[in-house]
C-alpha cells in the first residue's frame, strides 16, 4: 500500500509540486493584498489543495497519454508505466480521484460559505 502511494507520488513528481507551492501561495497573497476581502485560512487551504490536485491530475494524465512513447524512448522507458511499476488502471484511478478532489476543493472558494 505505502509502496504504491510512494510510486504514485514519484510518478507525478510530488517533490516538484512542493517546490512550486511557494509560488502559488505568493500569487494568492498578492491577490488578497489587491482585493478588498481579507484572506481566510479556508482560502489558503483551497489554494494549496487546488494546486496540488490539479498538478497531480495533469501529471498523471500526461504519463498515461505518453506511456507508449515513453516505452519506445530509451531515456524514458524506465518510467513507472512503461517499466510496469504501476498499472494503467491504477494511474487512471489516481488521475480521476485527483480530478474529483480538485473540483471538490474549488467549493472552498464559494462566497456563501
N, C-alpha and C positions, 0 to 999 in steps of 0.2 A: 504493500500500500504506500508506504513512505518513499520507497524507491520509485514508484510510478509518479508520485507527485514531484519528486526531485527531477525526474526526467522531463516531465511536462514544463516545469519552471526553467530548466536548461534549454528546452526546445524554443520557448518564447523569449529567451534571453532576459530573464527577470532582473538580472543584475543591471542591464541597460535601462530597464524601467525605473529602477531605484535611482540610477544616475540622472534620469530625465525628470524625476519628481520635483526637485527644487525649481526647475524652470516653469513647470505648471503652477506651482504654488506662488512663485514670484508674479506670474501673469495674473493670478487670481487676486493677489494683494494689490497689484497695480489697478486692477479693475474696481476693486472695492474702494480704493482711495478716490477714484474718479466719480464713483456713484454716490448717490445720496443715502443709500442704505448701508448701515454698519455691517461688518461681517459677523457671521454666526458660526459656531462650531459645526453645526449641521452642514453649512455650505462648504466648509473646509473638508469635511468628511466626503461630501459629494464630489468635490474636485479630485480628491485622491482616488476614490473608488472608480469614478468615470475614466480617469486617465489610465489606471492600471487595467481595468477590464476592457476598455476599448483597444488598448495596445495589445493585450493578450489575445483578444479576438482576431485582430489584424495579423499578428504574427502566426497564430495557429492556422488561419486561413491561407496565408502565404505559404506555409510549409506544406499544407495539403495540396495546393494547386501546383507547386513546384516539385513535388516528390519524384515524378518521373524524370524531369530534367536533372534533379539532384542525383538521382541514381546513375545517370549517364555521365556525369561530370566527375572526374577523379578527385577534384578538390572538395566536392560536397557529398560524395557517396557515403561518407561516414556519419552524416546527419541522422537524426533519430528515426525518421520514417524510412528512408532508403536502407538503413542498416537493420531495420526490423526491431529496434528497441521499443518502439511504440506502434500500436495498430492504427490503421486509418479510422476505424470506428471509434477508438478511444480519443483520438485527436479531434474528430468531428464532434463528439460529445463535449469535449473540453471547450471547443470553439462555441458551440451552441449555449453552453452554460454561461460562459463569459459574456456572450452577446445578450442573453437574457438578463444577466446581472447588471450589465451596463444600462440597459433600458430601465430596469427597476431602480437603479441608483439615480437616474435622472429625476425620479419622483422627489428626491430630496430638495430639488430646486423649485418646487411648486410654491407659488406665492401665498397660498392659503393654508400652508402647513405651519 
